Amino acid sequence: MASVSERENREIEAANSLGNTPVVFIHGLRLLPSSWANWADFFTRASYAPLAPDWPDDPETVEQARANPGVLVKKTLEQVADHTTEIINDLDKKPAVIGS
């Protein structure tokens, strides 16, 4: 499985250094973490520390995903959950639970 990306590490470090309550956004199939950008901005302004984990081996950009769409569907739920758990475990504070 892919390790935590540089972008994800920056988000983890920012959340840990700020001390704000983290909020972890999880995207669905055929989306990328950037799909949460507007919500991440909103939660940043509300003094949370947003994180939007990749799925393992996600392309970095929409353009890369469009050029190779098959890479987005070759993941198992277990891989995605394990990767997200790894990121959450690297946080100093437990993430907020928003919604039901």
N, C-alpha and C positions, 0 to 999 in steps of 0.2 A: 504494500500500500504506500501511496505517496506520503511524504512527511508534510509537516506544516509549512506552508509557503512563506516567502518573505513578507508578502502583504499581510497574511494572517498573523505572522509574528509581530509586525508593526502594530496591528490592532490589539493584540494581547498585551504588548508592552505599554501601549497608550492606556488601555483600561487599567492595568496594574499600577502604573505611575500616577494616574489621576486620582485613583481611589474612588471614582464614581461607580455606581452600581452598573454592572454590565447588562446589556440586552443582546441576546444572540438571535440573529435573523436567519432562518433556514429557508432556502429557496427550493423550488420543486424542479422536476424534470424539464429539461430544455430551457432553463433559465440560468443566469449567472448571478454571483453575489452583487453585481452592480445594479440588479433590479431593485435592490433595497436602498439605493442611494438617497432618495428623497426622505424615506423614513429614518435612515441613519442620521441625516442632517437634522430632522425634527427632534429626535431623541438626544442628539448632541446638545442642541439648544436647551433642552429640558434637563441638562446636567447628568445624563446617562452616558455610558461608554458603549457605543454600538459595535458589534462584531458581526460580520457576514461571512461565515466560513464557505470555502469552496467545497465542491464535491471532490473526491480524490481525482487528481489529474485533470481538473477542469481547464479548458483553455482560458487564457487571461482576458481575451477581448471577444466581443460579439462577432467581429470579423473573423477571428480564428475559429470560433464555434460554427459559423456559417460555412466556412471552408471545409470543415471536417465534422459534420453533425453527428456522425456515428459515435464519436468519443463521449458524447453526453449520455448515451443510453447503455453503456457497457459497465454499469455500476450495480452493485447489489445494495439493498437497503442496509445490510449489515456493514458494508464498507463505509457508507455515508454516515451511519450512526456511530461507528467506531471513530471515524475522523472527527466528527463534531464533538464527541465525548473527549477526545484528546485535547481539543482546543478548550473546552470548558474546564477540564482538569488543570490547565495551565493558568487559569484565572485565580487571582488572590481572593476575590469575592464571588459569592454565588450569584449567578445571573437572576435578574428579575423575571417573574412569571407574569406575562401580560396576556390577557384573554383567558379562554377556558379550554 
